[in-house]
Amino acid sequence: MARDNTYQAPEADRADGCLHPRSVYDLVGHSEIERQFAGLLAQNQLHHAWLISGPSGIGKATLAYRMIRRVLGGMPTTQGSLDVPASDPTAQRIESLGHGDFHLVRRPYDERTKKIRAEIPVAEARKISGFFTRKASEGGWRVCLIDGIDDMNRNASNAVLKTLEEPPEKALLILLTKSPGKLLPTIRSRCLHAPLRAVPLEELKNWLEGKVDSAQDADIEAAIKLSSGAPGKALALIQNADTVLRPLGNFMQSFPNGNARLLHTISDMLAVPKADISYQLFWDALEDILKAQAIYGGTGEWQSAHKPMALGHDVRTWLQLSTELKNMRAAQSGLNMNKKTVLLQALTMIGTGKC
C-alpha cells in the first residue's frame, strides 16, 4: 500500500526507531493470547475491556491493532486468526485513522509548543464516553484504544472507569500499560488482563534475521540480549548498530585502562539532534548493563550482550551507579540539559565508580 509522505505531527504512541504499530502487520510471540481473543470473538463472547501489559517494544500496540482490524471486520488470511493483511480495506482505514468506529486516545501533540504533552488530559478521556454513545457507523463494533493508560492522571482514569462499569453493546476498550500494578484497582478488576511475556530468544532471533538481511551476527546477538525479549527494541537496536551497539561494546572493552578520547567520541556522536533515537537507546542499554554488572558481582552470572567490564566495583557501587544514571537521565530530559555533558559525566562515572 502506498504511504502518504505529507507532514505528520510526532506521535506519542510510536516507539523510537520503529514503524508505527498501525503499519505493522506481523507479530512475533503472544500466539496464545491471539488464539484466546479470536476464539472469544468467534463465539460472540468477547469481553468488553482488555488490559494488555508488558515492557516497551514487547508488542502491546502491534497486538492491539491486530485485534482491532479483526473486530472491525478485517478478513484474516487464515480462518480463526487475527492475521488481517495490509491490503484489506478495513486495515487501510484503521492505519490512516479514517475508520469511523475506531477511536484512539494517546498523549496529544501540542502544535503551539511543538511538543508531545506529558500526559493524556482529562478532556481526551471524556471523549471516550461520547464516542461510545454514538451508533456504530457500520452497524457493528466500536473500538477504543488507550495507548497508554499509564499516561492518565487520576481524573482522566476516573473518566474511563465510567465506560468500563457501564459498557454499551458491541463496545471494545483496549488499554495498554507498562505498569499494571500502578493502575486503579477498579480499572484492573473490570478488564481481562493479557500480560505479554518476553519472546523466546530463538524465536526472536529467527524473526529478527528475517527483518534485517545484512546485519552482522554479532550485532544480532547483542540486540537480542539487550532487548530482554522485546522485538520492537531488538529491531531498533539493529537499525542503530553503528551508533549504539558497537560504541557500547567498545566502551565496555576499553577497561580497565579506560579511554578518554572514546568517551568524548561517543558523547559527541550521540549529542547531535538527529541522533536522539540512538541517544535514548544507548541510555537504555547502559542501564541494562549496569543491572547485569550488579548481578554479575553478586552471583558470577553474566546476563548481557557484551563481556563484563574489567572493573573492580562491588555490587553496592553498581547499584548506586544504576540509580544515579537514572536520575541524571531524568534530569537531562526534564531540564533540557546539555546532552553531551550529561552522557560524558555518566560514562566517566562508570569508570571511576564515584557517584
C-alpha positions, 0 to 999 in steps of 0.5 A: 500500500502506498504511504502518504509522505505529507507532514505528520505531527510526532506521535506519542504512541510510536516507539523510537526507531520503529514503524508505527504499530498501525503499519505493522502487520506481523507479530512475533510471540503472544500466539496464545493470547491471539488464539484466546481473543479470536476464539472469544470473538468467534463465539460472540463472547468477547469481553468488553475491556482488555488490559494488555501489559508488558515492557516497551517494544514487547508488542502491546500496540502491534497486538492491539491493532491486530485485534482491532482490524479483526473486530472491525471486520478485517478478513484474516488470511487464515480462518480463526486468526487475527492475521488481517493483511495490509491490503484489506480495506478495513486495515487501510482505514484503521492505519490512516485513522479514517475508520469511523468506529475506531477511536484512539486516545494517546498523549496529544501533540501540542502544535503551539509548543511543538511538543508531545504533552506529558500526559493524556488530559482529562478532556481526551478521556471524556471523549471516550464516553461520547464516542461510545454513545454514538451508533456504530457507523457500520452497524457493528463494533466500536473500538477504543484504544488507550495507548497508554493508560499509564499516561492518565492522571487520576481524573482522566482514569476516573473518566474511563472507569465510567465506560468500563462499569457501564459498557454499551453493546458491541463496545471494545476498550483496549488499554495498554500499560507498562505498569499494571500494578500502578493502575486503579484497582477498579480499572484492573478488576473490570478488564481481562488482563493479557500480560505479554511475556518476553519472546523466546530468544530463538524465536526472536532471533529467527524473526529478527534475521528475517527483518534485517538481511545484512546485519552482522551476527554479532550485532544480532546477538547483542540486540537480542540480549539487550532487548530482554525479549522485546522485538520492537527494541531488538529491531531498533537496536539493529537499525542503530548498530553503528551508533549504539551497539558497537560504541557500547561494546567498545566502551565496555572493552576499553577497561580497565585502562579506560579511554578518554578520547572514546568517551568524548567520541561517543558523547559527541556522536550521540549529542547531535539532534538527529541522533536522539533515537540512538541517544535514548537507546544507548541510555537504555542499554547502559542501564541494562548493563549496569543491572547485569554488572550488579548481578554479575558481582553478586552471583558470577552470572553474566546476563548481557550482550557484551563481556563484563567490564574489567572493573573492580566495583562491588555490587553496592557501587553498581547499584548506586551507579544504576540509580544515579544514571537514572536520575541524571537521565531524568534530569537531562530530559526534564531540564533540557540539559546539555546532552553531551555533558550529561552522557560524558559525566555518566560514562566517566562515572562508570569508570571511576565508580564515584557517584 
